[in-house]
Structures are given as C-alpha cells and as structure tokens.
Amino acid sequence: MDGTALPETRSTCPYCGVGCGVLLRPDGQGGLDVRGDPDHPSNFGRLCSKGAALGETVGLGERLLTPKVGGKTAQWDDALQNVADRFRDTIATHGPDSVALYVSGQLLTEDYYVANKLMKGFIGSANIDTNSRLCMASSVAGHKRAFGTDTVPGTYEDIDAADLVVLVGSNLAWCHPVLYQRLLAARKARGTRIVVIDPRRTASCDGADMHLALDPGADVALFNRLLVALDDAGATDPDYLRHTTGLAEALAAARADAAAPTGLPEAQIAAFCDLFARTERVVTLYSQGVNQSTRGVDKVNAILNCHLATGRIGRPGMGPLSATGQPNAMGGREVGGLANMLACHLDLEHADHRAAVREFWQAPALPDAAGLKAVDMFRAVGDGRIRALWIIHTNPAVSLPEADAVRDAIAGCPFTVVSDITARTDTARLADVLLPAAAWAEKDGTVTNSDRTISRQRRVLDAPGEARADWDILAEVGRRMGHARAFDYSSPAEIFREYATLSGVAGQFGRDFDISGLADLTDAGYATLAPCRWPVTQTRQGGRFFAEGGFFHPDGKARLIPVTWAPPAARTGPRFPFRLNTGRVRDQWHTMTRTGLSPRLSAHLAEPFLDIHPADAARLGLAPSDLARVTAPTGGAILRARITDAVQPGQVFAPMHWTGETAPSARTCALIPAACDPMSGQPESKAAVVAVSRFDAAWYGFAVSRDAMTPDAAYWALARTTQGFRAELAGASAITDWEAEARRLFGDAEAEVASIIDTARGQARIALFRDGHLTGALFAAPRPMALMRDYLATLPGTPAPGVLSGRSPADRPNPGPVLCSCFSVGTNTIARAIAAEGLGSVEQVGAALGAGTNCGSCRPEIAEMLRKLQVREAAE
C-alpha cells in the first residue's frame, strides 16, 4: 500500500513530560512518518530532535516477538500461567509482601491503573513502585506537604506570560527543548528575563540574564536567603498569607540558615533576590537537579515557600512548575503507581480512603501501609524478602543507584518476570520469563504531561509477532490468579471509564484529581478524545489552582515549611575528592532502548564522557580524548574525558544513558550511592563522590562495520550509524595479532583483508571486504587516533577506496560530528559555511543550513562555535 494514501493519526510523543502532540502516518511498509501536531496545546507543532526522529525507531531488528521462559520460546498460555502460578505460590508461602512490581513512566495510564489495582487491591501488597521514583517523588512529597495533595498549580501558558523564569536544576534546553523554545519565544516577544540556577554551565545558560553556579545541594540555602530577602523588602503578600500557615516558622528557619554556604558571591545572591522581589510574574521551573537529592523535598518546599509568601501562585505567569522527565510520570501518580499512594490522589494510610477504594474495586483487602520504594525494593530483592519480581518497561540494572548491586539482586531473585519491547537490555537478560509488550505507536491509551494535560496515545501500527498491550498482559495474570471478574477488561476505553469513575469518589473526599466528567465517555468518544487538562468535572475543566487559596489540607490552608540546608549525603575527602553530577544529553533518552536505534541521534555524542575542569585535568595529567577511570565507593567506570570550564573545579559530570549493551564500562549509576530523601525515597543522583585518574590503555581503537560487532576490550562504546555501527575501543593489554582481532570483532573469518600494520609503532589499520564492499574497518594505535570518524562511518557496504587512510577524499568534505540532529548538519559543515559566507549569528547559520531552526536545542552549541571562531580570528 502507498503510505501517502494513509491518513495521519493524532498521538503523543513517548519521551519527556512535555507531552508533545505528534501526527503519525504509516508508510505502508512498517515504517512511520512523524511530524509535530500544530493543534496540540503543549507544542503547537514543534518537536525536539528525539521526537523528530521517532520514525527511525519503529523497526523490528531489536524487538522481542515471542514469550520466553528460561531462555526458550514459549506459548503465551504457558508463560502467563507460569507467572500466575509462581506469584500465587510465592504469596501462599511467604505472604503478599514477598512479591513486587517495578513499573515505569513508559506505561500508559490504563496499564498503570491495572497494575496498581492488581498489586494493591488483589495481591494485597503496596510493593508496587515505578522508575518515576527516580524522577519526581520529591516534588510529589513537597506538593503534599505544602498543598495537601500532589497538585501542579500552573500551566505551560504561565511560561508565555511570565516576566521572569527561574530554571532550577533544569537543563531545559536539552531535557525539555520544546518548553525551552517556548521560553525563548516569550523572551523575544515580551522581554522575559531568565535565571539559571545550576552548578554546571549548560545549554540553558545561553542567553540567560543570570547564571547562579551554586554548590551542589545548596538550593535550600539559596531559597532561604530569597525568602528572607522577600520579607525584608516587603514583597510578601499579607492578603494571600491568610490562605497559609507557617510563615513565621519558615522565616525563622531561613534566618537561622543565613550562614549556610551556597558557593555564590554575595552580590550575585543580592541581585537575584532583588530581581525576584521586584518582578510579580515569576515562574520557578525546576526538575531533577532539585528532586534527585537526599534533601529533595526540602528543596521543593523552599521554592514553594517563596511563591506562597508572595502570593505568586495560580495566576497567569506565576507559580512553581515541576518539569517531569517521563511521558506519563504524572499519569502514574494519578493512578497510585507509587508505593505510598492510592489511586486518584487518595492516601493509602487514610482508613476512609482505603475503604472507599476497596469497596469500589470489590477487593478482598488493601494494604494499610506504604510498600517498598524503588531503592528499598531492590534491597529487599537482594536480601531475599522479595522472592518474585515483575519489571515492566524499565531497566533498573542500569538506572538505579548502586546499579551493580541491583543487577546482582535481580540475578539472584528466585523468580523474575520482565515485560518489555526488547530482550536486549541489562535487565531483560536476567529474567526467568520475558513477555513481549506492544510499543509506542502499537498501543492505545492516555498519558498526562507536566501541566496536567491528558492526551491520547493511539495505535497506528500492528504490534509485531505476538506482542500484547500491557493492560492485557496484567489483566490476564489477574484472571489466572483467581480474580476474573475484577480484571474482565476488553479495551483501554473500558479501563479509562472505571478509572474516571473512581476519580469521582476521590472528588467526594475533596481531592484535587477528578476526571469524573469523562466517566461516561463512549468508545467512540475515547477514540476521538482531544487533549484536556484535569480536573474535568460537570462544573470545572482545567485551569490553575490556588489563586484564591483553596488548598487541600483539612483547614483549607497551605503550609509554609521550615527547612534548613544540609550538605549532600556523600562527603568528599582524600580518597574521593570530586563531586559527581549526572544527567541527560540532548539526543538520548534513558537507557537508549529506543533512541539508540536512530543513527542521527547517536551521531551527536557517540560515546559516554566525563566533563572535567581544565585545572583538574592538568593536575591529573588528563589530555583531550584521554580516557578517565572514575571510581566511587559503590563501583567504577571508564569514560572519555571532555575538558571544559562548564563544570567547576572539583566537580565532574557524566551522562546516564549508556548500558552493558552499548558501553559496559560506562554504567554511570554504578557510581551513585543509594542514599535517598527520607520522605520521598528519591535517590541523590546529582552529588556522588568519586576519584578520577587517567586510564592508561595499552591501545586505542576505532571501528566501523556493516553488521553488529562483538567488542572485547576494557573500554568500548557502540553506536548505530546509517551504514551499520561504529565503536570506540581501548584495551588494557597488547594485541599481538591485529588481523585475527579484526576478524573476531567483525565475526568474519573468510573476508578479504587489506591492512597496514606497523608492529614497531603498535599501529594497525585493517579493512575487511566481501564482494568488493567494506564489511568492517579497525584502526588501532597506542594513543587516540585523529581520524575522520564521521566520514568513515558512511563507508560500510560501499567499495570504500582509500579507507585505510582514515580520511575523506578531497572531493568529499567531511561533515564532522553531527551538531544539528534534526537536519543532520555537522560541525565542519557549519564551520565551513561560517568562514565562506561570513555568517555571524545563529540566525544566519540557520538561514544558510537549517541548523537550529527546528527544535532549537543545538542553538547554544552553534553560538559557542561562533564565539570560539570569533575569538580565534581576533587572536590572529
């Protein structure tokens, strides 16, 4: 069928919590065309580089297509009966708390609802938690302390209307690029000021009016200083404070905290406080740099205190806004997907709430206490308290802190089930039972974004092989465990109606979350459901919360919470002198299960790295392109050194995406201790302590191949290209037979070989050919080699004349590493255009090459290129 004849279908992007609308058109051959939905209120047609590349990630090459039991293909009937029997037997022998579900913000709300109902209502344990625990749990707890419920007060429209936006612990330009473009549009249209609070200079600092490079963990100290300054300047709002309690106590704690260190000059603190005090329309947008901390909840409340004290909440252009990291982190919170929550923002430890949910579900019993949160859950797996574990759409063997211990705990669990779209993850390889799940674009349901907007994800592709929707898998296990009536679902629409009806019960308790206005939605209405912001009732839809008070504590008042600064849990010292910050890169997502399939997304940053300050690098003898050995009390890693003053002396930064599948020595979460906020259970992923030294490799290598490689080296990092794969390599011991090593790496003992080997210098260049076409090439030397890597990556599958030179021919310019992923524009292409055409601005580069004109997340890097070239020209 001609794909152009197929209609477009409205759906939602599966990546971050912005919740961008997308228009999907199948090409009739299993592929997918993707563009932004101009009518969706979250993005109005814009997509970031990841969203724009979604069509490149729907192939079947990595998919799990059939159930597997004990590593062997099985029938669904046998696999599901095995799961039901093992869970039922474990519960009968060891009790309901001996089993657990660990789920994901990748689940649709309907999937999440069934999982929560099964675990809490019918297994009778609260041991269900989610990888959103690693993302937003501190924000949830902070909201509940202040507001009485987990309520996001404002909307994305507040970014458009604000006169000042404060980004705290948020690299919005890379992690939520569409929101960042919205912010830049507001700056252009109305002069919105931007302040970035982050220990690191990130892409979000480009064009910011102020960057406060505070010490890691100093957010409470800074916002306490702000609260005091607001009070001293007379900027608090006496009328609004009638809707609150606790100002005196919060101020007393803040004043007592005056000497707490921030790492910032006093003049800069004063300038920030003055700007905040004299600007009414202020949005404070915060993310993981706030939440991922042993004091994450206090950080959230320190921010909320400042907005409550000034009444800058719930009105256009003002309020706190928590930017979630996953597409359905909010939806998971709504259905009670966290171990300490009930569905629809009801409280697990509230007897009346439990009774209402139990009656609604006709459940045999509900637990009366919180279950194990993520970190504690896997500790319980490790020590044998949890004996049957079901992991759904997440990769905890890589993503949880102390990842090595988590991997070992899963491996030692008596029974582990993994539902996922691929068997090629660190976690899936440890499973006793693997269940093939439908992926994005193959399943139907809803997701809720960061500003409470509910959007539909819609199926436009058939699920491949025997893959099934998650709600269907979970419901079938529920039926096989003896609860046929409770899990007799036939569609996600039916589940949504039940969930919406239950939200009406929550509304009767005066809770914020209520979508009972959708409880009578027909199947046709569900199919065509347009984006809507909750609450949705007979009397109200969407809008902001708290402009006139109306909080959800029993007295209707908000709480200002007294908080004080405390240092990060891990202390630096002679053995571990560096403070490690972790985070995301622009074009990758979580552990790259999806984004790693896209060649253009892998072209921007093709290997893991460690950002380190030039002074620290010089002291350690680290040169550009060296490998750095990073050690922590919990594990170790080897990462490529990037020497940059974007990090402060004594601090280093590493991304969190690489896995045992893509770079086994670079599993960053192995370096992170399992220290958590005592209220939220969210781990401190931004302030570990490490030691750094140069990794003295015996050799360094680079390889390209048409087919998958099997690296075997102390360090390797594998990335997909348009022609196959590329890999960076380094070995701890010398290779004596490079041709044999190349044949082993590429898995080809019979190919024709062309080589240049200099044994005396320890250098080797080897190319393998089949039928006159390159299948693989390996370059190795005692030091990192200067090669045209991006050009070499285009050669597999071609005749590749002159491949051993490692350089492109004169008539084929090397584009250099991709800088603009949306349009695959390389750094060398941009540099040549700047020089040849005299381009002097980011806008001129965009007009000439297209770079930076789509999602805009590469604009700061283009600006930095221009700055460096201008500095170089001035020096010359």
Salt bridges, closest charged atoms under 4 A:
GLU8 OE2 - ARG25 NH2 3.90
GLU8 OE2 - ARG35 NE 2.76
ASP37 OD2 - ARG10 NE 2.77
ASP39 OD2 - ARG10 NH2 2.67
GLU56 OE2 - ARG600 NE 2.44
GLU62 OE1 - ARG424 NH1 3.32
GLU62 OE2 - ARG720 NH2 2.87
ASP77 OD1 - ARG480 NH2 2.69
ASP85 OD1 - ARG88 NH2 2.46
ASP129 OD1 - ARG133 NH2 2.81
ASP150 OD1 - HIS143 ND1 2.95
ASP150 OD2 - ARG333 NE 2.79
GLU157 OE1 - ARG533 NH2 3.19
ASP158 OD1 - ARG544 NE 2.74
ASP160 OD1 - ARG182 NE 2.88
ASP163 OD1 - ARG190 NH1 2.89
ASP209 OD1 - ARG193 NE 3.19
ASP219 OD1 - LYS299 NZ 3.20
ASP231 OD2 - ARG255 NH2 2.83
ASP232 OD1 - ARG255 NH2 2.88
GLU266 OE1 - ARG225 NH2 2.47
ASP274 OD2 - ARG278 NE 2.73
GLU280 OE2 - ARG315 NH1 3.29
ASP298 OD1 - ARG145 NH2 2.71
ASP298 OD2 - ARG295 NH2 2.48
ASP347 OD1 - LYS144 NZ 2.96
ASP347 OD2 - ARG511 NH2 3.51
ASP376 OD1 - ARG379 NH1 3.15
ASP383 OD2 - ARG385 NH2 2.94
ASP404 OD1 - ARG407 NH2 3.61
ASP404 OD1 - ARG667 NH1 2.59
ASP408 OD1 - ARG407 NE 3.62
ASP420 OD1 - HIS393 ND1 3.66
ASP426 OD2 - ARG667 NE 3.64
GLU442 OE2 - ARG63 NH1 2.66
ASP444 OD1 - ARG456 NH2 3.61
ASP451 OD2 - ARG533 NH2 2.71
ASP462 OD1 - ARG459 NH1 3.07
ASP470 OD2 - HIS393 NE2 2.75
ASP470 OD2 - LYS443 NZ 3.58
ASP472 OD2 - ARG468 NE 2.99
GLU476 OE1 - ARG479 NH2 2.57
GLU476 OE2 - ARG480 NE 2.64
GLU498 OE2 - LYS117 NZ 2.94
ASP512 OD1 - HIS345 ND1 2.85
ASP523 OD1 - ARG497 NH1 2.87
ASP555 OD1 - ARG559 NH1 3.00
ASP587 OD2 - ARG586 NH2 2.92
ASP587 OD2 - HIS604 ND1 3.68
GLU607 OE2 - ARG640 NE 3.06
ASP611 OD1 - ARG642 NE 2.77
ASP616 OD1 - ARG619 NH2 3.11
ASP626 OD2 - ARG694 NE 3.00
ASP626 OD1 - ARG783 NH2 2.88
ASP645 OD1 - ARG201 NH2 2.98
GLU661 OE1 - ARG424 NE 3.75
GLU661 OE2 - ARG429 NE 2.44
ASP696 OD1 - ARG694 NH1 2.14
ASP707 OD2 - ARG706 NE 3.57
GLU728 OE1 - ARG640 NH2 3.62
GLU728 OE2 - ARG789 NE 2.56
GLU739 OE2 - ARG743 NE 3.51
GLU741 OE2 - ARG744 NH2 3.11
ASP748 OD1 - ARG770 NH2 2.78
ASP758 OD2 - ARG761 NE 3.70
ASP790 OD1 - ARG726 NH1 3.21
GLU843 OE2 - ARG859 NH2 2.75
GLU861 OE1 - ARG586 NH1 2.68
GLU861 OE2 - HIS604 NE2 2.75
GLU864 OE2 - ARG867 NH2 2.58
